[in-house]
Amino acid sequence: MSRVAEFLFRRRGGASWHWTDVFTWFWLIGGLIVMFGPALWLVNSSFKTPAALAEFPPTVLPYVTAEAIVEGYEEPLQLFEVRNDDGSVRVLAEVRRLGTIAQMVDPANPGAIIRVNIRNRTPKRSIAFALDNYVQPFLAFDFFLYLRNSVFVTVVATLITLLTNSMAAFALSKYNFRGRSAVMMLIVATLMVPLSVILVPLYSVISAMGLFNSLWGVILPTVATPTGVFMLRQYMLTIPDELIEAARMDKASEWQIYWRIILPLTAPALAVLAIFSVVWRWNDFLWPLIVLSRKEVYTLQVGLNTYAGQLNVQWHYILAMTVVTMIPVVLVFIFLQRFITTGIAGSGLK
C-alpha cells in the first residue's frame, strides 16, 4: 500500500511541487469529475422526491421536507421554520403560496391564517432517500415485460451481429476476389449515412415484410454494422494465412476453418464488438419507437417514455429507472473490459 501511495503522490520536483505536478493533478481530477460526475449525479438524483428535483439551486444530498397532518386539511402540509420580527423561530405549516407570500398555519392552532414572506422561512427537512422511486415503477409499471423485451432484442441482435459481421470480415480478409477493396470501401462509406436518411425506406421494408409491431422488426435492420465488419476484418488480417492453408491441407471445410480457427482467434475483437452491440441495442430509442406501437412489445427505453407526458414529466421515476437500465450495460462492460485493449489494438482502431 505504501508503494502505491508513493507512486501516486510522487513529484517531479522532488520535495517541492513542480508546475507539471499541479497540472497533472488538475487534469486527472478534472477528467474524473467530467467522466463520473454525471453518472453520480444521476444516481443521487434518483433518490430525490419531485419537490427536491424542482428546487433551485439544486441540492447535492436528497432532502425531504417534513410534513404534518393538520386538523381541517385532508393532505399533509409541509413544515417550515419561520423567523419572527423579534428573532424567534417557530414552526408553521404551509397551506398555499401566492407569489412571494405564503399562507401558513400553526399546527397546534390551525384556525388562523398567517401570511409569511418566503424569504423569512426555511423548510424543515432532513436527509432521506425516496426509495418509492424504485418501488412504484415495479408495482404500477410493466417493468419486467419491458425488461424481457429489451433482453431479447439485445441478446439476439448481438448474437446475429457477431455471426454476420464475422462472416463478412472473414470473406473480406482471407479470400482474394475481384472487387474486394471496392466492397470494403462501400461498407465503410455507409458509416457516413445517418439513420434519419434511410428511416422512411427502412420503415417501408419492415412494414412490407409484416414485421411492424414485432421485436424482429427492431432486430433485423441493425444486425449488419459497418463498424463491426471493419473492426473484425482489421483484426483477422493479423491472423497468419498459413494456419488456414494448413487446415485446408488437413481436409477442413471452409465452415470448420471459420468456426474452429478464425472465431477462437478473433475472440478479443468479438468481445469488443459485443460490448458495442449491447450498448447500441440496449440504449436504442428512435428505431423501436417507430416500429413498436403496442405496449406489449415495448423495450425499456420506449417504456420509460410513458413517464414523459405532454403536460407532466415524472422525472423521479425516469431517473430511477434509468439507473436500473444502466446496470446490465455496466455488468457487461465489467466482465468483458479486459478484452477491450487487446481487441482495439489488434484491429487497428484508434
Secondary structure, DSSP 8 states (H G I E B T S, - for coil): -HHHHHHHT--TTTTS--HHHHHHHHHHHHHHHHHHHHHHHHHHHTTS-HHHHT-SS--SS-EEE-EE--TT-SS-EEEEEEE-TTS-EEEEEEEEEETTEEEEEETTEEEEEEEEEGGGEEE-EEE---THHHHHHHHHS-HHHHHHHHHHHHHHHHHHHHHHHHHHHHHHHH---TTHHHHHHHHHHGGGS-HHHHHHHHHHHHHHTT-TTSHHHHHGGGS--HHHHHHHHHHHTTS-HHHHHHHHHTT--HHHIIIIIIHHHTHHHHHHHHHHHHHHHHH--HHHHHH--SGGG--HHHHHGGGB-SS-B-HHHHHHHHHHHHHHHHHHHHHHTHHHHHHHHHHT--
